Amino acid sequence: MNKMRIVIFLIISSIAFGCLAPGCGSGDKDALAGDKTDYYITFTVTHGTYEERNLESDVYYYNPGSRELKKVAVVPYNAQYPLTVYDKKRDIVFYSAKAASGVGDQLYAYDYKKGEQTQLTDNIFAINHIIPLDNGILLGQVPFGTPHIAINPYLYDDEKRELINWTWEQDYHFNNMFYNISSGLIIGSAYSASEGDRRIANQDEEDYVECDNHVFIIDDKGGKELFMIENNDILNLISVKDKIIYGYNKSGFLTYDIKTGEQGFYNPEIIEKLHEKQGNKAWTFLYITDDENDFFVLGSKDGGTCLYHYNKPNDELIDIYTADISREQLNNAIVLPEK
């Protein structure tokens, strides 16, 4: 897959992935505020300072229980794809930015209380995922020197202060990576970068179809393939307990049982309810709680990205944030544990 296709995919992903603005949902963000949940959402909003010809990334924190929404920090936006994550355990903001040398995007740590930033890596071309774990920071990144541009899983080890390769096949391009904070499971979907490049190069001679997508458990033991979808791009991938939920093209949301291998459609009533509440079908799942009472969804409104929270017992769609398309965009979001 060539660089241009990666950039296009990321722009599309940022639109699908992503309400404080009135009218985006049906609920009041503060109406049912209560005790904090043991998890929170951290997300990135990029915006331009046109007078100074400068771009910045705002780093946000949101707790669904208390409904607390706050801007934690502002970091430079000069990466190919701007990513930020507020890690509450470490009380540090991790983000992607252009290397000090000007070559490639690297992982940075920002101590927002001291105003100190530290470049942690120096041999990465691009970063597409940042996932803080107990033993380090999991990255979906493109290393320098690969024959095909493919996003691979690497762990930045906190203690050793170095990147550890979790990749078992460098040709796999991971278009999705998901971390379930309840089970600790990390999954991803990937396809062959070299085959993707071949199909793009030959699309004048043969009809272009998507590559086979493989779904893996990602770990430091070489990973494990769970299932494969032929000639289709997986656009959304999460897990709930022992169930993987995924979406591709216009097939709706399907499930895969990790224990039994059974597959089926995911809760049609919930899907229709989310369609109805949001007023459109252009959305993806960010996270679902184990009891399947709370659904966090990234959608769109008036061209801007939205972050929603649907509470099933109260039948309430709660506005968390809506990006104003005229000046900003919501680029990425992830659910992490409070402690």
Backbone hydrogen bonds in HBPLUS format (Angstrom, degrees):
<---DONOR---> <-ACCEPTOR-->    atom                        ^
c    i                          cat <-CA-CA->   ^        H-A-AA   ^      H-
h    n   atom  resd res      DA  || num        DHA   H-A  angle D-A-AA Bond
n    s   type  num  typ     dist DA aas  dist angle  dist       angle   num
A0006-ILE N   A0002-ASN O   3.23 MM   4  6.60 150.6  2.32 148.4 156.9     1
A0007-VAL N   A0003-LYS O   3.06 MM   4  6.38 160.8  2.10 154.9 159.3     2
A0008-ILE N   A0004-MET O   3.01 MM   4  6.28 162.8  2.04 151.2 155.6     3
A0009-PHE N   A0005-ARG O   2.91 MM   4  6.05 160.7  1.95 146.0 151.5     4
A0010-LEU N   A0006-ILE O   2.94 MM   4  6.15 154.6  2.00 150.4 157.1     5
A0011-ILE N   A0007-VAL O   3.04 MM   4  6.32 153.7  2.11 149.8 156.3     6
A0012-ILE N   A0008-ILE O   3.08 MM   4  6.34 162.9  2.11 152.0 156.2     7
A0013-SER N   A0009-PHE O   2.81 MM   4  6.02 155.5  1.87 147.0 154.8     8
A0014-SER N   A0010-LEU O   2.88 MM   4  6.06 153.8  1.95 146.0 152.2     9
A0015-ILE N   A0011-ILE O   3.23 MM   4  6.50 140.2  2.39 139.6 149.4    10
A0015-ILE N   A0012-ILE O   3.12 MM   3  5.20 128.2  2.40  96.3 109.8    11
A0016-ALA N   A0012-ILE O   2.99 MM   4  6.33 154.6  2.05 149.5 156.8    12
A0017-PHE N   A0013-SER O   2.67 MM   4  5.73 146.1  1.78 149.9 160.5    13
A0027-GLY N   A0317-LEU O   2.51 MM 290  5.09 123.1  1.82 171.3 169.1    14
A0031-ALA N   A0028-ASP O   3.13 MM   3  5.20 157.7  2.18 108.3 115.1    15
A0033-ALA N   A0030-ASP O   3.42 MM   3  5.21 169.2  2.43 108.0 106.6    16
A0034-GLY N   A0065-GLY O   2.79 MM  31  5.46 163.6  1.81 137.7 142.1    17
A0338-GLU N   A0038-ASP O   2.93 MM 300  5.18 172.9  1.93 120.4 121.8    18
A0040-TYR N   A0336-LEU O   2.88 MM 296  5.59 156.7  1.94 162.7 170.4    19
A0336-LEU N   A0040-TYR O   2.95 MM 296  5.59 157.3  2.01 154.2 161.6    20
A0041-ILE N   A0062-TYR O   2.83 MM  21  5.15 164.9  1.85 153.3 158.5    21
A0062-TYR N   A0041-ILE O   2.89 MM  21  5.15 137.8  2.07 149.1 158.9    22
A0042-THR N   A0334-ILE O   3.01 MM 292  5.63 166.4  2.03 165.1 167.2    23
A0334-ILE N   A0042-THR O   2.99 MM 292  5.63 146.5  2.11 151.7 162.3    24
A0043-PHE N   A0060-TYR O   3.22 MM  17  5.30 148.0  2.33 122.5 131.6    25
A0060-TYR N   A0043-PHE O   2.93 MM  17  5.30 173.0  1.93 164.8 165.4    26
A0044-THR N   A0332-ASN O   2.93 MM 288  5.47 151.3  2.02 155.5 161.6    27
A0331-ASN N   A0044-THR O   2.91 MM 287  5.45 146.2  2.03 136.0 146.4    28
A0045-VAL N   A0058-ASP O   3.01 MM  13  5.09 159.1  2.05 143.7 149.6    29
A0058-ASP N   A0045-VAL O   2.75 MM  13  5.09 177.7  1.75 150.9 150.3    30
A0046-THR N   A0329-GLN O   2.83 MM 283  5.36 154.6  1.89 163.9 161.0    31
A0329-GLN N   A0046-THR O   2.95 MM 283  5.36 143.1  2.09 145.4 154.3    32
A0047-HIS N   A0056-GLU O   2.98 MM   9  5.63 158.7  2.03 156.5 161.2    33
A0056-GLU N   A0047-HIS O   2.91 MM   9  5.63 168.1  1.93 168.9 172.9    34
A0049-THR N   A0054-ASN O   2.52 MM   5  4.94 179.2  1.52 167.0 167.0    35
A0052-GLU N   A0049-THR O   3.12 MM   3  5.64 129.0  2.39 109.5 121.3    36
A0053-ARG N   A0049-THR O   2.87 MM   4  5.77 104.6  2.45 136.0 154.8    37
A0054-ASN N   A0049-THR O   2.97 MM   5  4.94 167.9  1.98 133.2 136.9    38
A0053-ARG N   A0050-TYR O   3.05 MM   3  4.52 149.4  2.15  90.6 100.1    39
A0077-TYR N   A0055-LEU O   3.23 MM  22  5.25 151.1  2.32 130.7 122.3    40
A0057-SER N   A0075-VAL O   2.84 MM  18  5.29 164.6  1.86 164.1 165.5    41
A0075-VAL N   A0057-SER O   2.92 MM  18  5.29 163.6  1.94 152.6 156.4    42
A0059-VAL N   A0073-ALA O   2.85 MM  14  5.22 168.6  1.87 159.0 156.7    43
A0072-VAL N   A0059-VAL O   2.70 MM  13  5.54 146.0  1.81 156.5 168.0    44
A0061-TYR N   A0070-LYS O   2.90 MM   9  5.44 154.9  1.96 159.9 168.0    45
A0070-LYS N   A0061-TYR O   2.98 MM   9  5.44 160.5  2.02 154.0 159.5    46
A0063-ASN N   A0068-GLU O   3.01 MM   5  5.33 149.5  2.10 140.8 150.4    47
A0067-ARG N   A0063-ASN O   2.80 MM   4  5.37 129.7  2.06 145.3 159.8    48
A0096-SER N   A0083-LEU O   3.10 MM  13  5.48 150.3  2.19 143.6 147.2    49
A0085-VAL N   A0094-PHE O   2.78 MM   9  5.25 141.6  1.93 157.2 164.1    50
A0094-PHE N   A0085-VAL O   2.87 MM   9  5.25 162.4  1.90 159.4 160.3    51
A0087-ASP N   A0092-ILE O   2.86 MM   5  5.41 164.8  1.89 168.3 167.3    52
A0091-ASP N   A0087-ASP O   2.74 MM   4  5.56 122.0  2.07 136.6 154.6    53
A0092-ILE N   A0087-ASP O   3.12 MM   5  5.41 148.7  2.22 144.5 149.0    54
A0093-VAL N   A0110-TYR O   3.09 MM  17  5.00 175.6  2.09 143.3 144.6    55
A0110-TYR N   A0093-VAL O   2.68 MM  17  5.00 152.7  1.75 152.4 160.8    56
A0095-TYR N   A0108-TYR O   3.02 MM  13  5.34 156.1  2.08 140.3 146.1    57
A0108-TYR N   A0095-TYR O   2.83 MM  13  5.34 160.9  1.87 165.1 170.2    58
A0097-ALA N   A0106-GLN O   3.12 MM   9  5.61 152.2  2.20 148.8 157.3    59
A0106-GLN N   A0097-ALA O   2.75 MM   9  5.61 165.5  1.77 163.5 159.8    60
A0099-ALA N   A0104-GLY O   2.88 MM   5  5.83 162.9  1.91 165.4 160.3    61
A0102-GLY N   A0099-ALA O   2.77 MM   3  4.99 150.4  1.85 106.6 116.8    62
A0105-ASP N   A0125-PHE O   3.12 MM  20  5.55 155.0  2.18 109.5 117.0    63
A0120-LEU N   A0107-LEU O   2.77 MM  13  5.51 163.2  1.80 158.7 163.7    64
A0109-ALA N   A0118-THR O   2.87 MM   9  5.19 156.8  1.92 147.6 155.2    65
A0118-THR N   A0109-ALA O   2.77 MM   9  5.19 154.3  1.84 151.8 160.3    66
A0111-ASP N   A0116-GLU O   2.74 MM   5  5.15 159.2  1.78 170.1 166.5    67
A0115-GLY N   A0111-ASP O   2.71 MM   4  5.67 130.2  1.96 147.0 163.3    68
A0116-GLU N   A0111-ASP O   3.13 MM   5  5.15 145.7  2.25 138.7 140.0    69
A0125-PHE N   A0142-VAL O   2.77 MM  17  5.41 159.9  1.81 164.6 171.5    70
A0142-VAL N   A0126-ALA O   2.79 MM  16  5.13 163.0  1.82 149.4 153.1    71
A0128-ASN N   A0140-GLY O   2.73 MM  12  5.33 178.3  1.73 171.3 171.8    72
A0129-HIS N   A0140-GLY O   3.33 MM  11  4.56 143.3  2.48 126.5 126.0    73
A0140-GLY N   A0129-HIS O   3.02 MM  11  4.56 154.1  2.09 120.4 123.2    74
A0131-ILE N   A0138-LEU O   2.80 MM   7  4.93 159.2  1.84 154.2 158.0    75
A0138-LEU N   A0131-ILE O   2.80 MM   7  4.93 153.4  1.87 153.6 144.6    76
A0133-LEU N   A0136-GLY O   2.73 MM   3  5.26 163.1  1.75 168.9 170.5    77
A0136-GLY N   A0133-LEU O   3.46 MM   3  5.26 165.9  2.48  99.0 103.0    78
A0137-ILE N   A0156-TYR O   2.94 MM  19  4.98 154.9  2.00 136.2 142.7    79
A0156-TYR N   A0137-ILE O   2.79 MM  19  4.98 174.0  1.79 141.2 143.1    80
A0139-LEU N   A0154-TYR O   2.70 MM  15  5.23 173.7  1.70 171.0 172.1    81
A0154-TYR N   A0139-LEU O   2.95 MM  15  5.23 158.0  2.00 147.7 154.1    82
A0141-GLN N   A0152-ASN O   2.88 MM  11  5.36 162.7  1.91 154.8 150.2    83
A0152-ASN N   A0141-GLN O   2.81 MM  11  5.36 174.1  1.81 143.0 140.9    84
A0174-PHE N   A0151-ILE O   2.95 MM  23  5.26 167.6  1.97 137.2 141.3    85
A0166-TRP N   A0153-PRO O   3.12 MM  13  5.45 144.8  2.25 137.2 143.4    86
A0155-LEU N   A0164-ILE O   2.84 MM   9  5.05 165.5  1.86 149.9 152.9    87
A0164-ILE N   A0155-LEU O   2.69 MM   9  5.05 157.1  1.74 145.4 153.6    88
A0157-ASP N   A0162-GLU O   2.90 MM   5  5.54 161.0  1.93 163.1 156.9    89
A0161-ARG N   A0157-ASP O   2.76 MM   4  5.30 131.5  2.00 136.9 148.9    90
A0172-TYR N   A0169-GLU O   3.06 MM   3  5.84 163.7  2.09 122.8 127.6    91
A0193-ALA N   A0171-ASP O   2.82 MM  22  5.50 174.0  1.83 159.5 161.6    92
A0173-HIS N   A0191-TYR O   2.74 MM  18  5.38 165.2  1.76 157.9 162.4    93
A0191-TYR N   A0173-HIS O   3.15 MM  18  5.38 145.6  2.28 129.6 135.6    94
A0175-ASN N   A0189-SER O   3.06 MM  14  6.10 126.5  2.35 143.4 158.6    95
A0189-SER N   A0176-ASN O   3.10 MM  13  5.23 145.7  2.22 123.9 132.4    96
A0178-PHE N   A0187-ILE O   2.84 MM   9  5.36 159.6  1.89 158.0 159.1    97
A0187-ILE N   A0178-PHE O   2.94 MM   9  5.36 156.6  2.00 151.5 158.2    98
A0180-ASN N   A0185-LEU O   2.89 MM   5  5.33 171.6  1.90 163.3 166.2    99
A0184-GLY N   A0180-ASN O   2.73 MM   4  5.31 142.4  1.87 147.9 159.6   100
A0218-ILE N   A0186-ILE O   2.79 MM  32  5.36 167.9  1.81 139.8 144.0   101
A0188-GLY N   A0216-PHE O   3.00 MM  28  5.37 148.9  2.09 145.4 150.3   102
A0216-PHE N   A0188-GLY O   2.79 MM  28  5.37 167.0  1.80 164.6 169.0   103
A0190-ALA N   A0214-HIS O   2.84 MM  24  5.31 152.2  1.92 147.1 156.4   104
A0214-HIS N   A0190-ALA O   2.80 MM  24  5.31 172.6  1.80 159.7 160.6   105
A0196-GLY N   A0192-SER O   2.97 MM   4  6.16 151.1  2.06 142.3 150.9   106
A0197-ASP N   A0193-ALA O   2.93 MM   4  6.19 156.0  1.99 148.5 154.3   107
A0198-ARG N   A0194-SER O   2.98 MM   4  6.21 154.0  2.05 141.6 148.9   108
A0199-ARG N   A0195-GLU O   2.97 MM   4  6.19 158.9  2.02 149.0 153.7   109
A0200-ILE N   A0196-GLY O   3.07 MM   4  6.27 156.0  2.13 146.6 153.0   110
A0201-ALA N   A0197-ASP O   2.95 MM   4  6.13 161.5  1.98 150.4 155.5   111
A0202-ASN N   A0198-ARG O   3.06 MM   4  6.21 139.2  2.23 142.3 152.5   112
A0203-GLN N   A0200-ILE O   3.40 MM   3  5.29 171.2  2.41 105.6 106.8   113
A0205-GLU N   A0202-ASN O   2.94 MM   3  5.46 139.5  2.11 113.4 124.3   114
A0206-GLU N   A0202-ASN O   2.96 MM   4  6.15 147.3  2.07 154.0 164.3   115
A0213-ASN N   A0229-ILE O   2.85 MM  16  5.17 160.0  1.89 155.8 157.9   116
A0229-ILE N   A0213-ASN O   2.76 MM  16  5.17 163.3  1.79 155.4 161.1   117
A0215-VAL N   A0227-PHE O   2.88 MM  12  5.53 171.3  1.89 165.8 165.4   118
A0226-LEU N   A0215-VAL O   2.76 MM  11  5.65 178.8  1.76 164.4 164.8   119
A0217-ILE N   A0224-LYS O   2.78 MM   7  5.07 153.8  1.84 144.0 152.5   120
A0224-LYS N   A0217-ILE O   3.09 MM   7  5.07 145.0  2.22 135.9 142.1   121
A0235-LEU N   A0247-GLY O   2.79 MM  12  5.67 144.5  1.92 147.8 159.3   122
A0236-ASN N   A0247-GLY O   3.35 MM  11  5.03 144.8  2.48 140.4 137.4   123
A0247-GLY N   A0236-ASN O   2.99 MM  11  5.03 151.6  2.07 134.6 138.1   124
A0238-ILE N   A0245-ILE O   2.95 MM   7  5.38 163.0  1.98 159.0 164.1   125
A0245-ILE N   A0238-ILE O   2.91 MM   7  5.38 162.7  1.94 138.7 144.5   126
A0240-VAL N   A0243-LYS O   2.73 MM   3  5.18 161.3  1.76 157.2 164.0   127
A0243-LYS N   A0240-VAL O   2.86 MM   3  5.18 157.6  1.91 129.2 135.6   128
A0258-ILE N   A0242-ASP O   2.84 MM  16  5.45 165.2  1.86 165.8 168.7   129
A0244-ILE N   A0256-TYR O   2.85 MM  12  5.03 169.7  1.86 147.6 151.1   130
A0256-TYR N   A0244-ILE O   2.84 MM  12  5.03 140.3  2.00 139.7 148.9   131
A0246-TYR N   A0254-LEU O   2.91 MM   8  5.41 159.7  1.95 145.7 152.3   132
A0254-LEU N   A0246-TYR O   2.77 MM   8  5.41 166.7  1.79 167.1 165.2   133
A0251-SER N   A0248-TYR O   3.04 MM   3  5.94 169.0  2.05 150.1 153.6   134
A0266-TYR N   A0253-PHE O   2.84 MM  13  5.54 175.3  1.84 140.3 139.9   135
A0255-THR N   A0264-GLY O   2.67 MM   9  5.26 153.0  1.74 150.8 153.0   136
A0264-GLY N   A0255-THR O   3.18 MM   9  5.26 146.0  2.31 129.6 134.8   137
A0257-ASP N   A0262-GLU O   2.85 MM   5  5.26 161.8  1.88 155.7 161.8   138
A0261-GLY N   A0257-ASP O   2.67 MM   4  4.96 148.5  1.77 142.8 150.7   139
A0270-ILE N   A0267-ASN O   3.14 MM   3  5.57 121.5  2.50 109.7 122.3   140
A0271-ILE N   A0267-ASN O   3.17 MM   4  6.51 164.6  2.20 156.3 161.0   141
A0272-GLU N   A0268-PRO O   2.97 MM   4  6.14 164.8  1.99 151.0 154.3   142
A0273-LYS N   A0269-GLU O   2.93 MM   4  6.09 151.4  2.01 141.6 150.4   143
A0274-LEU N   A0270-ILE O   2.88 MM   4  6.11 156.9  1.93 153.9 159.1   144
A0275-HIS N   A0271-ILE O   2.95 MM   4  6.23 153.0  2.02 146.6 154.6   145
A0276-GLU N   A0272-GLU O   2.89 MM   4  6.10 162.5  1.92 148.5 153.0   146
A0277-LYS N   A0273-LYS O   2.84 MM   4  6.03 165.5  1.86 152.5 156.3   147
A0278-GLN N   A0274-LEU O   3.08 MM   4  6.01 160.2  2.12 142.9 147.8   148
A0279-GLY N   A0275-HIS O   2.89 MM   4  5.84 133.9  2.11 141.4 153.7   149
A0284-THR N   A0298-LEU O   2.85 MM  14  5.33 150.9  1.93 146.1 155.7   150
A0298-LEU N   A0284-THR O   2.87 MM  14  5.33 165.5  1.90 158.1 162.7   151
A0286-LEU N   A0296-PHE O   2.73 MM  10  5.31 168.4  1.75 152.6 149.1   152
A0287-TYR N   A0296-PHE O   3.27 MM   9  5.12 157.5  2.32 129.5 132.0   153
A0296-PHE N   A0287-TYR O   2.83 MM   9  5.12 170.0  1.84 169.0 166.3   154
A0289-THR N   A0294-ASP O   3.13 MM   5  5.60 162.8  2.16 155.7 160.9   155
A0292-GLU N   A0289-THR O   2.84 MM   3  5.10 154.6  1.91 112.4 120.7   156
A0312-LYS N   A0293-ASN O   2.74 MM  19  4.99 168.1  1.75 160.3 161.4   157
A0295-PHE N   A0310-TYR O   2.89 MM  15  5.04 164.5  1.91 148.6 153.8   158
A0310-TYR N   A0295-PHE O   2.74 MM  15  5.04 168.5  1.75 158.1 159.6   159
A0297-VAL N   A0308-TYR O   3.08 MM  11  5.10 155.6  2.14 127.0 134.7   160
A0308-TYR N   A0297-VAL O   2.85 MM  11  5.10 175.1  1.85 160.3 162.0   161
A0299-GLY N   A0306-CYS O   2.90 MM   7  4.96 157.4  1.96 134.9 142.0   162
A0306-CYS N   A0299-GLY O   2.93 MM   7  4.96 160.1  1.97 121.9 122.2   163
A0301-LYS N   A0304-GLY O   2.83 MM   3  5.31 155.6  1.89 149.8 157.7   164
A0304-GLY N   A0301-LYS O   2.87 MM   3  5.31 159.9  1.91 125.4 125.9   165
A0323-ALA N   A0305-THR O   2.79 MM  18  5.34 172.8  1.79 166.4 168.9   166
A0307-LEU N   A0321-TYR O   2.82 MM  14  5.25 155.4  1.88 158.2 162.7   167
A0320-ILE N   A0307-LEU O   3.17 MM  13  5.55 145.2  2.30 165.0 165.2   168
A0321-TYR N   A0307-LEU O   3.36 MM  14  5.25 156.8  2.42 137.6 139.9   169
A0309-HIS N   A0318-ILE O   3.09 MM   9  4.97 146.3  2.21 139.5 145.9   170
A0318-ILE N   A0309-HIS O   2.70 MM   9  4.97 173.5  1.70 148.6 150.8   171
A0311-ASN N   A0316-GLU O   2.84 MM   5  5.24 160.3  1.87 156.9 160.0   172
A0315-ASP N   A0311-ASN O   2.91 MM   4  5.71 108.0  2.44 135.9 154.8   173
A0316-GLU N   A0311-ASN O   3.06 MM   5  5.24 158.4  2.11 144.1 148.3   174
A0315-ASP N   A0312-LYS O   3.00 MM   3  4.72 147.6  2.11  98.8 109.1   175
A0327-ARG N   A0324-ASP O   2.94 MM   3  5.86 167.8  1.96 130.5 134.1   176
A0328-GLU N   A0324-ASP O   2.83 MM   4  5.54 148.6  1.92 161.0 165.8   177
